Amino acid sequence: MYTSTLNNLYERTSLPAYFKEWIFFAGSLVALYFIAKLIIWILITLVSKCAKKTKTEYDDKVLKILEKPLLTILLIFSVHISLDFLDFTEPQALIKSKIFFFALTMSIAWVLVRILKTFIDYFIWPRVNETESKFDNQILPLIENFGTYFIWFVALVLALDNAGYNIASLIAGLGLGGLAFALAAKDTLSNIFGGLTIFMDKPFCVKDRIIIENTDGVVKSIGIRSTKVTKLDGRTVTLPNSKFIGNSVENVSSEESRKITLILGLTYATKPEELKEAMDTLKDISSKVYGHEKECVTAFTGFNSYSMDITFIYYIKKEADIFKTQNQTNLLILEEFNKKGFELAFPTQSINITKESPKI
């Protein structure tokens, strides 16, 4: 009805054909733009009222993410309708039709990708975060990326097929040019193989703390091409997956407990029974600290140049805070040693001065 009304108005206008075409094209485009905005506003308003009555927030989120794609689709139709006022040759009209189908197909793919991402963020991730396994945290981003790439690939194939390209010939051409492509994209392929290696060997998972070369941090995400690590200073670094193939990776989170070794030097004025009491005191301190494992080692390990050394080895539980446990342990050692009069040694030097009798 809108197009037929404009066509009747177009026929009755007495302007030159060239001016009429562009004036009606511009006027129709502006009018359809505001009509599209009005339709989206009405749709959002009505659906929002219905969405507020439901218990789930999923429909509200879908509504927000679909606003821009739906407006884009309506604008594509607006441009397509408005272009009918311009005089095109048959080949030009065919090209216009193919461009319209291409833009419409990619816009629909955009809608599907957004729906997929919202569905995964709202329904899948909360359930994954509730599980103790880290494997699903690692595999879900790969599934999301695969689904996204698959939607875009199908949309592109449909658009190219409608444009007249022979998809089978294109795929065959990719096979013939595979060697050249592999040489040009060797770094990308290396990163992809690195991602597959991480996925298969599982040297680490998301939320694990790792150390590789000069990077020490917690794994934030593992992608097909790269891995994001949040360093201990809070900064995020993106590492290409190829780096994990040729370099050793230390998985700090895999340790069952953290080994701490202390060397405590007592002065040479300390008696043997006091050394034994000091070692018993260290064992007693270890049993009192919550973060310690049950086993600890104390031994009189050597005579230093200025001290007699006691080696104290204890283990911090995996779930305990390492720095807090060390802080508590060191404070208790200082308190108990001061209370019992054990004197910790520091570098000293004794100088003996002998007074000789004057020679006659």
Secondary structure, DSSP 8 states (H G I E B T S, - for coil): -HHHHHHHHHHH--S-HHHHHHHHHHHHHHHHHHHHHHHHHHHHHHHHHHHHHSS-SHHHHHHHHHHHHHHHHHHHHHHHHHGGGS---HHHHHHHHHHHHHHHHHHHHHHHHHHHHHHIIIIIHHHHHHSS-SHHHHHHHHHHHHHHHHHHHHHHHHHHHHTT--HHHHHHHHHHTHHHHHHHTHHHHHHHHHHHHHHHH-S--TT-EEEETTEEEEEEEE-SSEEEEEETTS-EEEEETTHHHHS--EEGGG-SEEEEEEEEEE-TT--HHHHHHHHHHHHHHHHH-TTEEEEEEEEEEEE-SS-EEEEEEEEEETTS-HHHHHHHHHHHHHHHHHHHT--B----------------
